[in-house]
Amino acid sequence: MKITHLFVPASLVLAACGVVLPGEPPTATAVPTQVPAVQPTYTPLPAQPTYTPYPTAIAPTAQPTATAQPTEAPAAPPTTSGTWEIQYFAGATDEMRAWTFKDLEPSNWPVFPNVDNGTYPASQGLEYGEDLSVFCQYKETCDFVTAARHYRLYTGDYNLQPVGECKAKDGRGCMLMVVNVGNVTSSFEDQWFDTGWTVTGRYWDGNFLPQAMWAGMSHASANMLNMSTALNPGRTNAGANCSIPGGCTSVDVTFATISGNQVLMIGKTTVTR
């Protein structure tokens, strides 16, 4: 039998072992094609209004911790502005004493004043810094905190001294707005509330503060009166205001302008459906 010898070039043998001879190009290795990941489209947040503090710097004379009773009597008998009854205290500024307050207009405020409403610009309104949230849900006494240069709006039964008290009755609800124009955070400690709702944030322009307060209280009263609003589409009465499916028939509204825990002025009115 004749045996035939096959000749295999050494270069092929070495190549099979992964060895590349000098002068010979390496065998190309295919690289998997990578599909670039699709990047999400960046959407910037809407521009926030430029914050303008209240025109007059007010140094609080009261301690940052609230006392159980008022520290001083009103500086003068109450005055009126439209349907508002206004009390001024010793620290009230000349700007505050010159404020005029229009009657609340809930039917014209279906939106919170953090967005434009007709010709009213959001830059003169209020920041919606926190979603509507239950306040004092698990106990009847709570600390009522309002950050410096912020507002806090509360709806529900309350007894906040030295501002006042309110309890819902016969379809009448209670609303309270506290605006802190000072540089010290206010903390009225161990005050009485009964599972209400609260919203807090900055006021944007201290030069238009009474208008911003009016707009915020107008919208909140529209919600409580079960008008058609962004919160009550189709008049669904979000929150069962006054514990009545149809909402409140009227609202007792109180605002307090403070610096730290020093009360500067208090206003009260009633709005009806």
NUNU-502889 format. One record per residue (C-alpha): residue number from 1; y, z, x. Coordinates in steps of 0.001 Angstrom, whole numbers. Layout:
<sites>
SITE     n         y         z         x
SITE   NUM         Y         Z         X
...
</sites>
This chain:
<sites>
SITE     n         y         z         x
SITE     1         0         0         0
SITE     2      3381      -972      1313
SITE     3      6138      1635      1033
SITE     4      9642       319       551
SITE     5     12442      2470      1986
SITE     6     15677      2562       -37
SITE     7     18891      2766      1887
SITE     8     21528      5075       338
SITE     9     24948      5127      2023
SITE    10     25818      8486      3480
SITE    11     29203      8417      1744
SITE    12     27496      8486     -1658
SITE    13     25294     11387      -628
SITE    14     28282     13361       640
SITE    15     30314     12481     -2423
SITE    16     27543     13748     -4653
SITE    17     27801     17045     -2774
SITE    18     31556     17172     -3264
SITE    19     32458     16131       290
SITE    20     35161     13503       770
SITE    21     35130     11526      4010
SITE    22     38376     10979      5895
SITE    23     40229      7900      4758
SITE    24     38498      7711      1375
SITE    25     40497      8506     -1777
SITE    26     39133     11399     -3849
SITE    27     37508     10655     -7143
SITE    28     40021     11209     -9943
SITE    29     39167     13948    -12410
SITE    30     40375     13504    -15968
SITE    31     42722     16254    -17112
SITE    32     42681     17130    -20818
SITE    33     45814     16018    -22552
SITE    34     47812     19022    -23795
SITE    35     49620     18651    -27086
SITE    36     52924     20503    -26852
SITE    37     53239     23298    -29366
SITE    38     55754     22677    -32118
SITE    39     58689     25022    -31606
SITE    40     60185     26713    -34674
SITE    41     63587     25527    -35751
SITE    42     66210     28169    -34948
SITE    43     68466     29055    -37804
SITE    44     71403     31263    -36776
SITE    45     72448     34126    -39007
SITE    46     75559     33573    -41090
SITE    47     78723     34609    -39315
SITE    48     79775     38151    -40182
SITE    49     83393     38865    -41113
SITE    50     85580     40408    -38445
SITE    51     85842     44124    -39121
SITE    52     89336     45523    -39658
SITE    53     89613     49331    -39814
SITE    54     91808     51183    -42240
SITE    55     95429     50792    -41045
SITE    56     96150     54482    -40455
SITE    57     94089     56512    -37991
SITE    58     93143     59735    -39763
SITE    59     91962     62737    -37767
SITE    60     89716     64886    -39991
SITE    61     90801     68492    -40317
SITE    62     87558     69644    -41890
SITE    63     84386     70393    -39982
SITE    64     81679     67689    -39981
SITE    65     79456     69995    -42061
SITE    66     80366     70214    -45735
SITE    67     81243     73452    -47423
SITE    68     79996     74368    -50859
SITE    69     83468     74554    -52400
SITE    70     86676     72493    -52030
SITE    71     88689     73500    -48969
SITE    72     92033     72751    -50601
SITE    73     93603     72055    -53991
SITE    74     95016     68650    -54908
SITE    75     98461     68095    -53433
SITE    76     99900     67149    -56838
SITE    77     98820     66841    -60490
SITE    78     96645     63799    -61288
SITE    79     98352     60449    -61767
SITE    80     97104     57342    -63546
SITE    81     96596     53738    -62497
SITE    82     95410     51672    -65453
SITE    83     92461     53612    -66865
SITE    84     92003     55491    -63581
SITE    85     92898     59150    -63131
SITE    86     93781     59730    -59479
SITE    87     94081     62957    -57507
SITE    88     95659     63006    -54033
SITE    89     94916     65684    -51468
SITE    90     96956     66798    -48473
SITE    91     95495     64241    -46032
SITE    92     96157     61167    -48204
SITE    93     98199     58532    -46390
SITE    94    101265     56699    -47639
SITE    95     99111     53555    -47952
SITE    96     96702     55371    -50249
SITE    97     99488     56726    -52422
SITE    98    100741     53156    -52841
SITE    99     97335     51835    -53986
SITE   100     96990     50492    -57513
SITE   101     93590     50183    -59143
SITE   102     92746     47559    -61720
SITE   103     90357     48415    -64514
SITE   104     86772     47561    -63576
SITE   105     85597     44099    -64617
SITE   106     81780     44183    -64732
SITE   107     81517     40932    -66685
SITE   108     83240     39076    -63822
SITE   109     81060     40512    -61056
SITE   110     77449     39269    -61302
SITE   111     77160     39446    -57469
SITE   112     77691     42155    -54889
SITE   113     80924     41577    -52924
SITE   114     79091     40619    -49741
SITE   115     79359     36997    -50898
SITE   116     82305     35011    -52215
SITE   117     82915     35418    -55938
SITE   118     85243     32729    -57229
SITE   119     88470     33114    -55262
SITE   120     87502     36562    -53982
SITE   121     86367     36223    -50323
SITE   122     83449     38228    -48932
SITE   123     85574     39026    -45867
SITE   124     87562     41411    -48081
SITE   125     84451     42930    -49626
SITE   126     81573     45166    -48619
SITE   127     78610     44783    -46316
SITE   128     75258     44976    -48080
SITE   129     73917     46827    -45072
SITE   130     70866     48291    -46794
SITE   131     68775     47129    -49712
SITE   132     69006     49107    -52917
SITE   133     66842     52171    -52315
SITE   134     65782     55304    -54133
SITE   135     67836     58326    -53103
SITE   136     66684     61949    -53090
SITE   137     63322     61019    -54570
SITE   138     61236     63992    -53485
SITE   139     63640     66901    -53764
SITE   140     66686     67770    -55821
SITE   141     68971     68793    -52944
SITE   142     69797     66286    -50237
SITE   143     72367     65595    -47541
SITE   144     74859     62954    -48644
SITE   145     75705     61071    -45438
SITE   146     78371     58379    -45110
SITE   147     78861     56880    -41664
SITE   148     82336     56582    -40158
SITE   149     84174     53555    -41565
SITE   150     81405     52973    -44109
SITE   151     80911     53400    -47834
SITE   152     78003     54829    -49813
SITE   153     77513     53921    -53465
SITE   154     75187     56058    -55593
SITE   155     74069     55760    -59220
SITE   156     72367     58668    -60962
SITE   157     72966     62312    -61838
SITE   158     74705     64316    -59116
SITE   159     76690     67391    -58177
SITE   160     78569     66640    -54956
SITE   161     81074     69305    -54011
SITE   162     83992     69109    -53573
SITE   163     84022     65688    -55279
SITE   164     82541     66590    -58688
SITE   165     79456     66273    -60879
SITE   166     78038     63995    -63565
SITE   167     74908     63966    -65738
SITE   168     73775     61073    -67903
SITE   169     73916     61746    -71634
SITE   170     73653     59671    -74809
SITE   171     73450     56368    -72936
SITE   172     76288     57185    -70537
SITE   173     75429     56745    -66848
SITE   174     76907     58098    -63617
SITE   175     78218     56227    -60571
SITE   176     79734     57584    -57362
SITE   177     81317     55699    -54446
SITE   178     82331     57552    -51274
SITE   179     84370     55666    -48644
SITE   180     84782     57236    -45201
SITE   181     87896     55856    -43470
SITE   182     87685     58335    -40591
SITE   183     86025     58237    -37178
SITE   184     83600     61097    -37925
SITE   185     80426     60612    -39958
SITE   186     80458     62647    -43149
SITE   187     77488     64836    -44063
SITE   188     77753     66878    -47240
SITE   189     74681     69064    -46884
SITE   190     72339     70408    -49579
SITE   191     73990     68650    -52500
SITE   192     72256     68069    -55849
SITE   193     70987     64637    -56895
SITE   194     68309     63540    -59331
SITE   195     66425     60487    -58074
SITE   196     69181     57906    -58148
SITE   197     69834     54678    -56261
SITE   198     72047     54072    -53253
SITE   199     73547     51243    -51198
SITE   200     75499     51778    -47975
SITE   201     77256     49640    -45366
SITE   202     80644     48821    -43874
SITE   203     83812     47881    -45693
SITE   204     85071     44769    -43950
SITE   205     88853     44975    -44132
SITE   206     90766     48224    -44446
SITE   207     93866     46296    -45533
SITE   208     92022     45355    -48736
SITE   209     90011     48539    -49188
SITE   210     91002     49328    -52815
SITE   211     90103     45761    -53834
SITE   212     86723     46040    -52086
SITE   213     86002     49342    -53837
SITE   214     87010     47810    -57185
SITE   215     84705     44832    -56615
SITE   216     81749     47001    -55574
SITE   217     82110     49364    -58525
SITE   218     82590     46446    -60938
SITE   219     79306     44895    -59822
SITE   220     77391     48185    -59867
SITE   221     78616     48934    -63385
SITE   222     77521     45435    -64485
SITE   223     73998     46276    -63295
SITE   224     74012     49638    -65057
SITE   225     75327     48102    -68290
SITE   226     72467     45576    -68151
SITE   227     74701     42530    -67880
SITE   228     73312     39325    -66423
SITE   229     73654     39771    -62639
SITE   230     71862     38795    -59443
SITE   231     69890     42046    -59788
SITE   232     69349     41623    -63529
SITE   233     68535     37924    -64002
SITE   234     67970     37392    -67678
SITE   235     69134     40985    -68295
SITE   236     65923     42599    -67038
SITE   237     67670     45952    -66364
SITE   238     66344     46602    -62864
SITE   239     65979     50353    -62361
SITE   240     65891     51283    -66070
SITE   241     69459     52596    -65921
SITE   242     70069     55655    -68088
SITE   243     66269     55633    -68651
SITE   244     66866     53156    -71471
SITE   245     65274     49670    -71499
SITE   246     68602     48151    -72560
SITE   247     70568     49939    -69847
SITE   248     73597     52217    -70187
SITE   249     76193     51771    -72909
SITE   250     78919     53278    -70688
SITE   251     79333     54551    -67128
SITE   252     81372     57451    -65760
SITE   253     82683     56149    -62426
SITE   254     84046     58317    -59606
SITE   255     85230     57321    -56147
SITE   256     86248     59562    -53253
SITE   257     88101     58415    -50150
SITE   258     87356     60775    -47281
SITE   259     87833     61233    -43547
SITE   260     84783     62955    -42184
SITE   261     84283     65703    -44762
SITE   262     87948     65945    -45678
SITE   263     88616     64636    -49176
SITE   264     91782     62525    -49297
SITE   265     91750     61204    -52852
SITE   266     89479     61102    -55910
SITE   267     89562     58583    -58759
SITE   268     87747     58641    -62108
SITE   269     87360     56185    -64952
SITE   270     84890     55127    -67665
SITE   271     83681     51584    -68282
SITE   272     81805     50411    -71384
SITE   273     79699     47410    -72260
</sites>
